[in-house]
């Protein structure tokens, strides 16, 4: 898993926090699409349409493949309740896709918003730490030094 994380870090280098959050959310949503083999195609199409980093999106999509397999039956059951009809194997696919729309798409939106908040917070913390190490001042208040709280010592 660390090799995959390294590849993802290399693929997302230089991207804005919003693009990284969108890449992660779209990768998770399309990576869990319940039709086997379609997830990679959907990730590639999403990368082209949304102008995202295709290797990064494919890495996220492949990383969630175990979740895709684990969610096949639960999504089919949710879809069967939503659609209200019984069918054979083809109907199970329709049920799974309906369940995916009901569960994974809204969770992808929540994941996107949460990832943006986390990335912005992490970016601000990192930028503040770099500024403090250089002895910079707060650009909003002239003459005021930046203060970063240390989680270990409790000193600000």
C-alpha positions as CSV (number, residue, x, y, z in Angstrom):
1,X,0.0,0.0,0.0
2,X,2.9,2.4,0.6
3,X,4.0,2.0,-3.0
4,X,0.5,3.0,-4.1
5,X,0.6,6.0,-1.7
6,X,3.9,7.1,-3.2
7,X,2.5,6.9,-6.7
8,X,-0.5,8.9,-5.7
9,X,1.7,11.5,-4.0
10,X,3.7,11.8,-7.2
11,X,0.6,12.0,-9.4
12,X,-0.9,14.8,-7.3
13,X,2.2,16.9,-6.9
14,X,1.5,20.5,-7.8
15,X,-2.3,20.2,-7.8
16,X,-4.5,22.5,-5.9
17,X,-6.3,21.2,-2.8
18,X,-9.6,21.4,-4.7
19,X,-8.3,19.3,-7.5
20,X,-6.9,16.7,-5.2
21,X,-10.2,16.5,-3.2
22,X,-12.1,16.1,-6.5
23,X,-9.7,13.5,-7.7
24,X,-10.1,11.5,-4.4
25,X,-13.9,11.8,-4.4
26,X,-14.4,10.9,-8.1
27,X,-12.0,8.0,-7.7
28,X,-13.9,6.6,-4.7
29,X,-17.3,7.1,-6.4
30,X,-16.4,5.6,-9.8
31,X,-14.0,3.0,-8.2
32,X,-17.0,1.5,-6.4
33,X,-19.2,1.3,-9.4
34,X,-20.8,-2.2,-9.2
35,X,-20.3,-3.3,-12.8
36,X,-17.0,-5.1,-12.8
37,X,-14.6,-3.6,-15.4
38,X,-16.6,-0.4,-15.8
39,X,-14.8,1.4,-13.0
40,X,-11.6,1.9,-14.9
41,X,-13.5,3.2,-18.0
42,X,-15.6,5.6,-15.9
43,X,-12.4,6.9,-14.1
44,X,-10.8,7.5,-17.5
45,X,-13.8,9.3,-18.9
46,X,-14.1,11.4,-15.7
47,X,-10.5,12.3,-16.0
48,X,-11.0,13.5,-19.5
49,X,-14.2,15.4,-18.9
50,X,-13.2,17.0,-15.6
51,X,-9.6,17.6,-16.7
52,X,-8.2,15.6,-13.8
53,X,-4.9,13.8,-13.5
54,X,-5.7,10.4,-15.1
55,X,-2.9,8.4,-13.4
56,X,-4.0,9.7,-10.0
57,X,-7.6,9.0,-10.6
58,X,-6.8,5.4,-11.8
59,X,-4.7,4.9,-8.7
60,X,-7.6,5.9,-6.4
61,X,-10.0,3.9,-8.4
62,X,-7.8,0.8,-8.1
63,X,-7.2,1.4,-4.4
64,X,-10.9,1.1,-3.7
65,X,-11.4,-2.1,-5.7
66,X,-11.7,-4.2,-2.5
67,X,-14.6,-1.9,-1.5
68,X,-16.2,-2.4,-4.9
69,X,-16.3,-6.2,-4.4
70,X,-17.4,-5.9,-0.8
71,X,-20.3,-3.6,-1.8
72,X,-21.7,-5.6,-4.6
73,X,-24.3,-7.5,-2.6
74,X,-25.3,-4.7,-0.2
75,X,-25.8,-2.3,-3.1
76,X,-27.9,-4.9,-5.0
77,X,-30.1,-5.3,-1.9
78,X,-30.5,-1.5,-1.5
79,X,-31.3,-1.2,-5.2
80,X,-33.9,-4.0,-4.9
81,X,-35.6,-2.1,-2.2
82,X,-35.5,1.1,-4.1
83,X,-36.7,-0.3,-7.4
84,X,-39.2,-2.7,-5.9
85,X,-39.0,-5.4,-8.5
86,X,-37.4,-8.8,-8.6
87,X,-35.3,-10.1,-11.5
88,X,-32.5,-12.5,-12.4
89,X,-28.8,-11.7,-12.9
90,X,-29.5,-8.8,-15.2
91,X,-31.8,-7.4,-12.6
92,X,-29.1,-7.7,-9.9
93,X,-26.9,-5.5,-11.9
94,X,-29.7,-2.9,-12.3
95,X,-30.3,-3.2,-8.5
96,X,-26.6,-2.7,-7.7
97,X,-26.4,0.4,-10.0
98,X,-29.5,1.8,-8.4
99,X,-28.1,1.2,-4.9
100,X,-24.8,2.8,-6.0
101,X,-26.6,5.9,-7.1
102,X,-28.5,6.0,-3.8
103,X,-25.5,5.4,-1.6
104,X,-22.1,6.1,-3.2
105,X,-22.9,9.3,-5.2
106,X,-24.2,11.2,-2.1
107,X,-21.3,9.9,0.0
108,X,-18.9,11.1,-2.8
109,X,-20.2,14.6,-2.4
110,X,-19.7,14.5,1.3
111,X,-16.2,13.0,0.8
112,X,-15.4,15.9,-1.6
113,X,-16.5,18.6,0.9
114,X,-14.7,16.9,3.8
115,X,-11.5,16.4,1.7
116,X,-11.5,20.1,0.7
117,X,-11.8,21.2,4.4
118,X,-9.0,18.8,5.4
119,X,-6.7,19.7,2.5
120,X,-7.1,23.5,3.2
121,X,-6.5,23.0,6.9
122,X,-3.5,20.9,6.3
123,X,-2.2,23.3,3.7
124,X,-2.7,26.3,6.0
125,X,-1.0,24.5,8.9
126,X,1.9,23.5,6.6
127,X,2.3,27.0,5.2
128,X,2.2,28.5,8.7
129,X,4.9,26.1,9.9
130,X,7.1,27.0,7.0
131,X,6.5,30.7,7.6
132,X,7.3,30.2,11.3
133,X,10.5,28.4,10.6
134,X,11.6,31.3,8.4
135,X,10.6,33.9,11.0
136,X,8.0,35.5,8.8
137,X,5.3,37.8,10.0
138,X,1.6,37.5,9.5
139,X,0.7,39.2,6.2
140,X,-2.6,40.4,7.5
141,X,-1.2,42.3,10.5
142,X,2.0,44.2,10.0
143,X,4.6,43.5,12.7
144,X,2.7,40.5,14.1
145,X,4.6,37.2,14.1
146,X,2.8,34.0,13.1
147,X,2.2,31.7,16.0
148,X,1.6,28.0,15.5
149,X,0.4,25.9,18.4
150,X,2.3,22.9,19.0
151,X,0.1,19.9,19.7
152,X,2.8,18.2,21.8
153,X,3.8,21.0,24.2
154,X,0.7,23.2,24.2
155,X,2.8,26.3,23.7
156,X,1.7,29.0,21.3
